[in-house]
Amino acid sequence: MNQMLRFACAQLFPTLGIFCSLALAVALAILPMDSGSQGFVALLLLGLLSVAVALANKEDRLVARLTFCMLGVLISLRYLFWRAGHTLDGSDVVGLTFAYMLFVAEIYYFVLQLIGLFVNISPYTRPRLSVSDMPSSTVLLSVDIMVPSYNEDSDLLEITLRAAKQIKYAGKKEVYLLDDGGTDQKINDPDPAKAEEALSRRRNLQQLCADLGCTYLTRARNESAKAGNVNHALSLTDGDLIAILDADHVPTIDFLDRTVPWMIRDPDTFLVQTPHFMMNSDPVDRNLLRAFQNMPAENDMFYKTILRGLDFWSSSFFCGSAALLRREKLEAVGGLSGETITEDAEAALEMHSRGWKSVYVSDTLVAGLAPETFSGFIVQRMRWAQGMAQILILKRPFSQPNLKWHQRIGYMSAILFWLFPFFRLIFLCAPLPYLLFGLEVYRASLIEILTYAVPHLFSTFVIGHAFFGRTRWTLVSEVYETIQSVFLVQALVKVFRHPRAPSFIVTPKGETLDDFSISPMAKPFYIAIVVVLLGFAGGAWHFIENPLTRGTTVMIIFWNALNLVLILAALAAVLERPQRRVAPRIPTKEVGYLRYGEHGRQEIHITDVSANGIGLKLARPLLSLSLGEKRDLEVYSHALGREISLPIVITGIAGTDVGAAFRKVDSMTADLIVAYVFGDSGRWLYFEERRQRPLPIKNSVRMFFGALYQPLKDHGMFILNSAMYTLKRWIVVHLN
């Protein structure tokens, strides 16, 4: 009871602080000032903001966080009140229309920031619990581990199922493969080839499950996609708890040990969600940033900061996988309804509205795969965006009668984010009406821009860095939004026209690319480059012909230049780089022993691991080592708590660097490999800690611009070489 009271007080203080700060900021924001006074006040507020941020980073005090949030909101509100009162007039209807569109986009991002400050004011890190912490009289709940599958390769499924079987748990545990690729509907397909493929898949996976001691489940028809698949399995199983794992989400050996206790502690808890950690880089990082091992991943901000913030407000929600659900609660709402294509968040919304609780455990207990190709990446994001838009339209969380007010804000923060494509495109296009046609979309002098707009932008970046500096570096969000916007706008428009029309599309995983290629989705970015370059030509003409507005023209040209950089980054990201390795390698620092002879062994350092192989660093060259040679590698498995021997074959030697592949000589060895590579949650913690680090804004910007050069050069050389090859073929064909 005392703990609940302390937690309630912990929520009450930031709540009162936020509302009092917001009221004060609004009162100060409407004070009229001339440009000189505004410039002085802006500098003063930015100075105080910097001090408050420094104090918050040093001490991590809630008071300091509330202070710099209030200062940032005050700076932004002064800017928006100035924008509304002084920059939105004019007689030109077309120009005024563009001006209001831009202003609405600015309000959207301000509201999104305001909600984000509320959600993340005090991210909650729950204490680490274990089943061993429970009283000895505790009756452990039974668990059904479900792995829904559609078209995933059997090798990928085998790893996930082996890892699921090895999860340590003293209670009853069953593992089920839910195969939607071998349904009766599919094996009776009118196309004989498709029918044979589905039947072969069913037989192969049935045998795999039999070999591993798992239960194979399929159904008659592919109805309601993943939601229907899980609901069908619910009708055939009886475990107290349901663990959902995507086909490529490999659990650590302590997954249940760290999640089940939260279900035991409170019978009203319907969900324990854990992060989605990706072992490989997404296409944007692989093709453009190429910093997967050294900078936060694109989804780290959500899983390592935002969900902790939502958990503080009792609003963390189901993310589709890497989660534990209470069967009683799930069945009480009719299972996963599947009315939207984000059935996970939809189900959580329904259960939250019943007054039940969710828990977010921020420790990484599952490792998965990000989409390997640009098109697969866009397919995934289109589904997320469309699903959240469906929840907004069909479920209306802002007016759910039984949701707590802070839970409504939490859900709306997640939903409103996915409307960014509309407003990001407005920002990208906004300079062009002025540069190309002379339309005043931003009616302001240079001094007004410097005293109102620049402080607003600066404070936005500083606060964003203060909140998310460890999990998202400056300009990375802008790049990802730019890349997705042109495709997601079309997907969202379809939802707003026909909310029930979108269908669930499985994200492609395990794809490989043998050579460089330009994604077929690159065309919009080429068009955008041409239009933006025309904008520079128009800006130069305005600068020459209109001396009185040169200051404004320069600022808008600068804005256009920033947009050009973002579009160039998008262009660099659509040159697909070779991706020949199916199993990504994760860096590590461990010690092992390479056996030779009957009793000899040499100490080695393990530099990276994957499902298929391992990277070794010898202390000195081993002259007797040769390609194709079979050896045994002795390593300590933290997951199993003992030393194990793994059979390997040498695949590469470069001085003291050695590459090796695992030899899966039998099922027991395959289990040992999976336990060693995937079973230890400490491995993922080490990897995350080495890349989740704050980088100063100026360093982040420098890193970003430095990363642009090589991908753009490669893109240009690829186009040039392709053109030369085409020309040569044309000459050969026509001359002969």
N, C-alpha and C positions, 0 to 999 in steps of 0.2 A: 504493500500500500504506500509506504514511504517513497519507494522507487517511482511509482506511478505519479505521486505528487510532485516529486522533483522534476520528472520529465514534463509534467504539465506546466510547471513554473518556468522551465527552460524554454518552452514554446511561448508562454505568455510574454516574457520579457522582450524577445525580438519582435513579437507581434505588435506590442504597444510602441516599441521603439520605431518600427517601420512606419506605422500610421502617424505618429507624432512628427517624425522626420519629414514625411511626405506633406503633411499639413503646413509645416514651417517652410518647406521648399516652395510650395505653391504661393504662400504669402509673400515670400521674398522675390519670387520670379516675376511678379506683376509690377514691381516698382519701376516707374519710368526713369530712364537715364539717357543722356546723350552718349555719343560714341566714345568720347574720352573717358567718361566715368565708367562706362561699360568695360572698356579696355582695362582700366585699373582694377575693377571688381573681378574681372575674369582672371587676371594674373594673380590676384590675392586668393581667389578660390582654388585655382590650380595649385598654388603653393601649399595651401592647407590640405588639399586633396593628396598631394605627394607625401606630405608628412604623415597623414593618417594612414595611407597605404603602407608606408615604411613601418609604422608602429604595428599595424595589423600583421604584416609579414614577419616581424620580429617576435611579437608576443602572441600573435593569433588571438587577439582579444575581440570579443563580440562588439564591445563599445567602439573600438577603432573601426571595425567593419561597418557598423551602422553610421559612423561619422563620415567615412569617405563615400558611402552610398548616398547619404543626404547631400553631400557637396556635389557629387556627380549629377544627381537628379536635379539639383538647383541650377547647375550650369546648363543642363539640357533643357529644362523648363524655360529658362530665360531665352534660350535660342528659339524654342518653338513658339513662345508668345510673341517674340519679335517677328518670327516668320509669318505668323498668322495676321499680325497687325500692320506690317510694313512691306511685305513682299508679294502679296497676292492680289494686287490690283492691276488694272490695265483694260484697255478697250478691245484688244485683240482676243476674240473668242477662242480661237485655236490655241494661241499661246497660253491663255488662261487655263484652258483644259489641261494642257501638259503641266502647267505649274501646280494645279491642284492634285494631279496624279502623283507628282513628285512629293508634295507635302503629305499626302496620305501614306506614301511609302515611308517617309521619315517618321510619321506617327506610329506606323506599324512596328518599326524597329525599336522605337522608344518604348512602346508598350511591351514588346518582347523582352527588352532589357529590364524594364521595371519588374515584370513577372519573374524574370530570371534572378534578379537580386533578391526578391522575396523567397523564392524556392531555395536558393543556395546560400542564404545568409548564415546558416549554421549546419553544414553537412554533417550527418550523423555516422560515426563509425561504431558499429555494434561490437561488443566484446566477443572474443573468440570462445565459443562453447564447444564442448565435446560430449558425446554420449556418456563418457566416463565421469562427467561432472554431475550426472543425474543421480538422485538417491538410489541406493541398491534395490529398493522395492519397486522402482519404476518398471512398468510394463511397456516394452518397446512396441511401437506401432509397426505393422507389416507394410512393406513397400513393394509396389509394382513399378519397375523401371521400364518405360515405354520408349522405343526408338522408331518414330514414324519414318517411312521411307517411300520414295516414289520411283526415281530412276537412277539412284546412286549405285556406283560400282560395288561389287561384292567385296573387293579388297578393302575398300573404305569402311564398309559396314562391319567387316570382320574385326577391325581394330576397335571400333566403338563397342561392339558386343563383348569382345574379350575384356576390355577395360571395365565395362559395366558388371560383368561376372565377377571381377576381382575386387569390386568395392567392398571394403571391410564393414560388416554390420552384424551385430549379434542377434538382431531380430530376423524375422522371416523376410526373405527378399526373392523376388522373381524378376526375370528379364524377358521382355517381349519385343519381338521385331514386328512392327505393324507395316506390312508390305502392300502399298497401293499400286505397285507396278505389276503385280501378279493376280489381280482380281479376276473373278469369273467374267466380268464384262470384257476385260482385256484378252483373256485367253480364248474368248469366243468372238473376237474381232473379225469383221468380214474380210479383212486383208489377211490372207494366210501367213504372210511373213511376220506381220505384227503379232498375230495370234501365237505363232511358234516362238517368237522372241519372249512373249509374256509367260508362256508355259515353261520355257527353259529357265527363265528367271525364277519362277516359283519353285521349280524342282531344285535348282542350285541353292536357293536361300533356305529351303526346307532342310536340305542336307547340312548346310552350314550351321543352322540352329541346332540340329540334332547332334552334330559334332561338338558344339560348344556348350550344350546343356541349356539352351534358350528355347523359348516357345515361339513358333511361327504363327502369326495371325494374318489373315487377309479377309476380304469381304466380297459381297456379290457385285456391288457397283461402286464406281468412283463418284460418290456424291458428297458435296460440301467440303471437298479437298481435305486438308489436314484436320480440320475440325471434325468432319465426318469420320475420318479414320480413327481419331482418338476416341470419339464417342462410341464407335463400334467396339473398340477394345474395352471401354468401361463396362459395357454390357456383358462381357465375357470374363471379367476379372473381379477380384474382391479385396485387394489390398487397401489398408486404411489410407495410405498415402500414395500419390502418383508422382513419380519422377519423370519428367519429359526431357528427352535428349534428341536434338536433331541428329541426322544420320552421320554428320561430320563432327559432332561435338563429343570429344573423348573425355570422360570424367576421370578425375584423380581418385586415388584409392580411398581418400578420406571425405568424399563428397557427402555421403549420408551422415558420417560422424559429425560434420560441421553444420548440417542443415536440420536434421531431425530434431535435435534438442529444442529448437525454437517452436516446433509443432507440439512437443510434449509440454513445454512451459505454459502454453496458452491455447486451449481448445478453440478459441475464436480466431486463431490465425489460419487463414486459408491459403497463404502463399509464402514460400521462402524463395526469393529470386537471388541468383548469383550472376556475376559478370559473364559476358561473352568475350573471351580472349581469343584473338586470331593469331595463328602461328605464322601466317604469311602476310605479305603486304598486299593491299588492294591495288587495282590498276593505276590509280592516280599516283600513289606513292611509288610503285615500281617503275612507272614510265617517266614520272616528272621529278618527284622529290628524292627518291632513292635514299631514304634515310630511315628505313623501317627499324633497324637495330639501335638507332641513336636518337630518335625523337618520338614523342607520343603518337600512337596510332589515331586514326580519325575517329574511332568510336570510344577512345579512352575518356574523353570529356563527359560523355553520357554515362558510361558505366562506372567511372572512378570519381566523378564529382556530382553530376546532376542527380543520379539515382540515390546517392547518399543524401542529397538535399531533399529529394522527394520523401525519403524514408523518415527524415526528421518531422515532416508534416503528415506522416501516416498515409502517404500517397504513392509509394513505390508500386509498380504494376508488373504484371506478367509479360515477359518478353519472348515467349514462344518456346524457349528451351533453357537448359541449365537451371531448372526450377523444380521445386517440390510443391505439390498441391494436395490439399486435403479432400479426399474423395467425397465425404459427406457434404462439404460445401459446394463442390463442383457439381455434384448431382442435383443439389437443391436448386440450382439455377438452370438445370436442363443440360448440363455439360457445356461444351464449347459451341455456342449457337451458330457461328459461321454466317451471321447476317452480314458481317463485314469481312474483308479479306485480311484484317488484323484481328483474328479471333482471340488472340492472347490478351491484348489490351481491352478488348470488348468484354471478355469474361471477367477480368479484374475489376472493371468499372461496375459491372453488375454485382459482384460480390462485395465491393466496397460500399455500394449503395444499400446493402443489407446490414451494414454496421460491422462487418467482419474485418479482420486486420491483416496487413501484409508486413513482411519483414524482408529487408535487403541485407544480405551478407556480402560485403565488398571484397572478400578474399576470392581469388581466382581458383575455381575448382573444376573448370571445364576448358578445354582447348579445341578451337574449331578452325574452319577455313573461310577466308574472305573470298569473294568472287575473283577469278583469275583474269578475266577479260573485261574490257570496258563495257561491252554490251551486257554482260552478266551483272556488272556493278549497277548499271542503269536499270535493268529489270528489277533488281532487288529494291532499289530506292523508289522506283515507281510504285511497287506494291506497298511499301511503307507509307508513302505520301497519300496514295488513294485510300488505303485503309483508315488512316487518321482522319481524312476528309469525310469518309463515310460515318465514322463515329461522331464527328461534329454535326453532321446533318441528321443522321438517323437516331442517335442516342442522346444528343444534346446534354453533355455533362454539365454545362453551365447552369442548367435548370433542373438537374436531377434532384428530386425532393428530399431524398434521404442521405445525400452526400454532405459531409461537413464542408463548410465554406472554403477551408484551406485545401481540401481534396479537389474541389472544383477548380481552384486556381492551379493546382498541380497538374490535373489532366489537361486543362486549357493551355498550360505552358508547353506541353508535349505536342498538342494538336496544332496550335497556332504556329509553331516553328515550321511545320511542313507547308505553310502557305508562302514561304520565302521565295519560291520561283517567280511569282507575280511581281514582287517588289524588287527582287534583285535585277530582273530585266528592266524595270523602270529606271533604276539607278544606272544601268549600263547604257540605256538609250537617252537618258535625260539631257546630256550635253548636245546631242545631235540637232534638235530643233533650232537651237540658237546658232550653232556653228554652220549648219547647212542652209537655214532659212531665215535667220535673224529673229526668231521668235523669243520673246523674253520669258523664259520659264523660271528664272531666278532673278527677280528684280532687286538688286542690291549693289552698293558700291564696294570697292575693294576694302576700304577701312571697316565697313560693316561686316564683311565676310571674315576679316581677320579678327574682329573683336567678338563676334557671335558664333560663327560657324566653326572656325578652327578650334576654339576652346571646347566646344561641344564634341567634335571628333576626337580631340586629344583625350578628354576625360573618358570617353567611351572606350578607347583602346586601353587606357590605364586601368580602368575598373575591370574590364574583361581580363586583362593580364593578371590582376590581383586575385580574381576569383578562379580563373582556369589556367593560370600560367604553367602549372605542372602537367596539365593534360591537354592543352591546346596552345600552340604557338601562334604569334601574330601573323595575320594574313592567310593562315591555313584555312580557316572557315570561309573566307571570301573566295578562295580558289575553289573549294569543294562546291559552294553554292553556285558559283558561276558555271562550273562544268555541268551541274545537274539541271540548272534552271530551264534551259531551252526544251528539254525532254519532259520534265516533270510538269511544266505548264500545260502541255497537251493532255497529259494523264489526268491532271486535276480538273481541267475543264470538262472532261468526259464525266467525272464523278458529279460535278455540280449540275450537269445537264441530266444525267441518269444515275442517281446515287446507288442503285442496286446492280448496275451493269458490270462493273469490274469483276473479273474472275481471278482466282488464285493461280499465280504462275510460280513454279518452283525455281529458286535461284540455281543456276548452273554451278556446279562445284567440281573440282578435280580436272579442269580443262588444262590442256598444254598448248603451247605455241612454238612451232619449230623455227620460224624465221620472223624477222621484222615485218610488220604490216601496218597499214593505216586503217583504223577502225572504220567500218562503213557508216558510222554515226558522226564522222568528222565534218561533213558538209556545212552545217550551220556555222561552225567556227571560221571556216574560210570566208563565208559571206560576211560575217561580223568583222573580220579583219579589214576587208575592202571598205565597208561602210565607215568604220572608225578612221581609217586613213583619209577617206574623203572629208571627214569632219575636220582633220588637221588642215586640209587645203582651204576649207571654208573659214576656219579660224584665222588663218594667215591673211585671207582677204579682209575679214572684219577688222583685224588689227591695223591694217594699212588704211582702210577706207573710213574708219570711225575712231579718230584719235581720242575722243572724249570718253570712250568706254574701254580703252585699252586695258585698264587694270582688271575689269571684270572678264574681258576676253582672255587674258592670260590665265586667270584662275580656272575658267571653264576649259581651256586647252589643257591645263594641268590635270583636271578631272578626267578629261578624255584620255590622257596619257596613262592614268592609273587603270582605266577601263581596258586600254590596249594591253597593259601588262597582264591583267587577269585573263583576257582572251588568248593571249599568247601562251599563258600557262595551260589553258584548256587545250590549245592546239598541240602543245608538247605532250599532253597526257594521252592523246588519242593515237600516238605512234606506239603501237603494241610491241613491246620487247619480247624476245624469245623467252618462253617459260617451259623448259623441257623437264624440269624436276617436278614430279607429281607430289612428292612428300617434302614439304619445306623443312629446312634445317634451322634449328634454334641454337644460338650461342650459349655456351655454358663454361664453367670453370670447375673441373673435377679431376681427380687423380684416379688412374687405373693401372693395371699391370698386364703387359703383353707376355703371354707364355711362350717359351721356346724350349725345346727339348723335353725331357721328362720332368725335370724339377726346376729349371731355370725360368726366371721371369724378369722383365725390365719395366721400371716405372715409366709411365707415359702420362701426358696431360690430355684431357678430353676437351676439345674446343667447341664442338657442336654435335647435335644429335638430331635424328629424324626417325620416322617410322621404318625406313629402309636401311639407314646407314649411320656412320659416325665419323667425325673428324678427330684425328689424333696428332699430337705434337710430341715427338721423341726428344729426350734430353740430348741424345747424340744419334747420328745416323747408324742404323742397324744394317750391317753389310749383308747379312744373310736374308734380309727381307726382299721379296720379289713379287711382282704383279701376279695375281691369281693364287697366291699362297694362302692356305687356310690356317688360321690361328685361333686360339681361345683368348678372350679378353675378360679379365677379372675386374669387376667393378662393385662398388657398394651401392645397393638399391635402398634409398631412403624410404621408398614406399613399402618395401617388404621388410626393411629393418635388418638386412643381412647382406653378406657378400654373395654375388652370383657370378656365374661364368657364361659368357655369351660367345657363341661361335661366329667368327667373322671371316671374310675373304678380302684380301688386299686389292683395291681397285685403282689406287693412285699413289705415287711416291714422288715427292719434290723436296729433296734434302731431308729435313727432319719432319716435314709435314706429310702425313699419311692419311689417305682416304680409304675407308673400308665399308663393305656392305654386310649386313647381318645375314647369317645363314639360318633360315627357319627349318631346322632339321626335323622337328616334331612339334606337336601342339604345346607341350610343356615349355619348349624353348620359345615359341611364339608368345606365350603368356609372359615369360620373363622379359622379353624385349618390350612388350607393351607396358608392363609394370615399370620397367626402368625408364623408358622414354616419356611416358604420359602419366604415370601413377603418382609422381611426387609434386604436390602443389608448390613446394618450395622452389622448384625449377622455374615455374611461371612467375613467382614472386621475384626471383633474382632477375629475370629478363625484364619485367616491368619496371623494377626499381632503377635499372641502368638507363632506361630511356624516359621515364616520367620525371623530368627535372625542369625547373623553371629556366627559361632563357630570356635575358633582357630584351626588351622590344627592339632596340637597335640591332642587336645580334641576330634576332629572329628575322628581321627585315633583310639584313645582309645575307643570311643563309638562304632566304627565299630567292633573292635576285641572283645569288651565285648558282643556285640549283637550276635556274632557267637556261643558262648558256648551252650546256652540252645537249639536253634534249631537243632544243630548237635547232641546234646545228645538225644533230642526227636526223631530225625531221626534214630539214632542207636538203641534206645529202641524199636521203631516201627518195625524195621527190625528184631530184636531179638525176639520180641513177636510174630511176624508173622511166623518166622521160627519155634518157639516152638509149635505154634498152628498147623502148617502144619505137624510137626513131630508127634505130639500126634494123629492127625487124621490118619496118615499113620500107626502108631502102632495099633490103634484100628481096622482099616480096615483089616490089614494083620494078626493080632493075632486072630481075630474072624472069 
